[in-house]
Amino acid sequence: FFFQAEDGIRDYKVTGVQTCALPISWKSVWITGASSGIGRQLAIDLAAGGVTVAASARSTDALDELARDHPAIKSFPVDVTDRAAMAEVASRIATEIGVPDLVVLNAGLWQPMGAKDFDAAKSAQSMAVNYLGLANGVDAILPAMIERKRGHIAIVASVAGYRGLPLAAAYAPTKAAAIALAETLALELPRHGLQVSIVNPGFVDTPMTAVNTFPMPFKVSAETASRAILGGLARGKYEIAFPWQMRLIMKALRLMPNAMFLRVGRRL
């Protein structure tokens, strides 16, 4: 693996994955939402680099197929919204491969929803997966990581968590909550020897975004997303946001005074 600037993202590319070594010290990683999209690509890239990956998602079939194709990936099906099940899976992972060096809490749900079709049930479902699923993961694995005094937790949110966006009434609030959770953990966990990172992608070409009928500017592939994420985590970055164009736009919106943001946002 080596680091290289590509499309404004300084990250790593995989070259000769059968013989190269990761520029990192992770031996084991737990990834939720690993059956498709970003989570699946992260699992594949890490396994190719010799890391043992505990892959979790609801789809047992997809995880089993992933494990068959990549021997370093182990299947641990779970519903992230089930707190007890998450605790049981975290315990199994710790027993079978050890307490993970890196935990990537990536499971997510996207449901387009605007003001006219606002649905509290959709909001609750999105919050259950996108935020409480993260909380269940932290709750399940954090005590063992604190006891060991070593490890890295990465929370996958979105640039949509920076500001409210059209059609994101169910999604954006959950990602804002995820960002706030990461900030809170990052204030306290370093004193216990742990790192915390927040991952804020823009549009990524995955099954989750395939339902969108609106333009998705600066959309990147899952492979590019994985490179950006792993490159940032390997360098110990707190925030990993990409692509740079979307990051710049959303950061600018975040810094705008409310009156200006509302004028711009309404025109969007």
N, C-alpha and C positions, 0 to 999 in steps of 0.2 A: 504494500500500500504506500502511496505517496500523496503529498498535498499539492494541489495545483489550482490556480484560479480558472474558473469556467463560468461564463455568463455572469460575472460579478459575484459568484459564490466561491469563496476559498474553501475547498473541501478536498476529499481524497478520491482517487479513482482506484478501481480494482484492476490490478495487472498481475497475471500469473498467480491466481489465488491459490493454486495447489501448492506453491512453494514459498510464497511470501509470508512475512510475519506481520501481525497487527502492530501499529505503533502505540499500543495501549496495553494495560495490564489486566483487562477483564478476562477471566476464565469462564465465567458463567453469567448468563443474562436471562432475565424473565421479561417477556414481552406480552402485553395484553393486546387484544385486537389484531392478532397475528395471522388470521385466516385469509386476509386479503389486503390489498392496498399497501400503504406505507409499512404497516406492521409486518406483513409477509415479506416485503423486500428487505427490511431490516434483519429479519430472521435469516434469510438466505445469505445476505452479505456477511453477517457475523459468523454463520456456520462455515461459510467458505474460507474464512480466516482462521478457523480452528477453535472458535468459541463454542461452548456447549450452550444451547439455547432452549429454555423452557418456553414453549409457545402456547399461549392461551387464547381462547375465543369460545363462542357458543357452538360453532360448527365442528363437531367431532370428525366428520368425514374430511373436511378441508384440512384439518390439522394432521390427521393420519396420513393423508396424501403427501403433505409437506414433509412429514417425518420419514416417509418411505423414500422420498427423493433426496433427502439430505440427512444422513445418519447422525449428524451432530445436533439435530433438532429433535426435541422430545415433546410429545403431545400431552398437554394438561388442559383438557376442556373445562370451561367454567363460564358461568354467567356473572359478569362483574357486578350486576345489581344485587346479587345474593351475598350478603355479608358473611354468613356462616360458610358458604361454599368457597368464597375467596380465602377465608382463613384456613380452611382444610387444604386447599390447593397449595397455598404458600407453605404450609407445613410439609406437604408431600415433596414439594420442590426442594426445600431445605434438606430433607432426609435423603433424597435421591441424587441430587447434584450439588448440594451445599447451599448455604445462603448466597443468593446471587450477588455478584460484584456490581452489576448494573440492573436496574429495574426501569423499564420503559412502559409507562402507563398510557396506552395509546388507544384503547377501545373508544369508539365514538359513533354518534348517530347524527345524521344530517336530515332534517325535515324542513323543506322550504315552507315558510309561513309568514304572511304579511299581516297588516292590521285588519284588513277586511275579513280575512279567514282565520282570525285569532282563535286558538283552541287551547284551553287550559290543559286538556288531557295530553296534547302533543308537547306542551311545555313541561309537564311533569315527566313524561317519558324521556324527553331529551335530558332533563336534569338528572334523572335516575341513572342514565348511562354515562353522560359526559362529565358530570361532576361527582355524583355519589359513587359511581364506579371507580373514579380516582380515589375518593376517600376510603372506599373499601380496600383498595389495593395498598394504600399507605398504612391503613390500620392493620392489615394482615402481615406486612413484611417489616415495618419500621422497628418494632421492638427487637427483632433479631439483628437488624443492621446496627442499631444503637449499641446493643450488647457487644457486638464484634468491633465497634468503633471504626468501621470502614465501609464504604459503599457509595453508590451514586444513584440518585433517583431522578428520572427524567419524566416530566409531565408534558404530554402533547396537548396543546390547546390550539389556537388559531389566531391569525391577524384579525379575525372577526371579533376577537375579544377586546380589541383596543377601543372600538366605537360601535354604536348601533348601526346596522346596515339594513337596506331594504331586503325583505323576504327572510330576514334572519331573526325574527322575533322569538323563535324557539331555540335557535342555535347560539346566537351571540351572547345572551346572558350566561349560558353555561360555560362558555369559553372565558368570559370575564371572571367568573368565579374560579375557574381553573388557574388563571393567571394570578389572582389574589392568593390562592392556596400556595402556589409555588413561591411567591414572594414571602409569605409568612414562614414557610418551612426554611427558606434560604436564610432567614434572619437567625434561626435558632439551631439548625442542624449542624453547621460547621463546627460548633463547639463540641459536638459528639463525633467528629471525624468524618462526617458525611457531606457529600456534594449534592447540590440540587440544581437542575436545569429546567428551563421552560422552553418548549419547542413551539414556535408559531408559524406554521406554513401558510402560504397563500393557497391558490388553487392548484391541486395536484390531480393528475389524471388517474383516477381510481374508480372502482364500482360505485363509491359513495357520491362522487360528483357526476357520474354518468347520467343521472336523472335531471340534471340542470338543463333548462332550455334557454337560459340567458347567457350572454357573453361572459367568458371567464378569462380576463386579461392575464398575460404572463404565466399561463398554466405550464407546469413542469411535470415530467414523468415521475413515477414512483422511484425509479432508479436514481434520478437526480436528487429527489427528496432524501433518500436514504444516504447518499453521499454527503449531502449538506449536514444532516443530523449527526451521523457518525463522526464526520470530521470535526464538528463543533464540540461534541461530547468528548472526543479524544483530546481536544485542547482545553477541556475544562471550562468552556464558556457557560455563563449563566443563561443568557438568552440566545436562542438560535432561531432567527426569523429569515424567511426566504420566500420567493426570490427577492433580490434587492429592490426591484422596481415596486413590488407590492408592499414591501416593508416600508419603503420611503413614503409612499402615498398614505398608508395607514398611520404611520408615525406622525405625519404632518396633520392628518385629521385629528389625531389624538391630542395634539398640542394646540389646535385651534380653539379660540374662545367659543363658547357654546353657540352664541348668536351666529357667528360666521360658519361654524360647522353645520348648523341647521339649514342655513341658506344653501350651502354647497350640497349637502346631503339630499335635500328636496329636489334639486335639479338633477341629481343622479337618478 
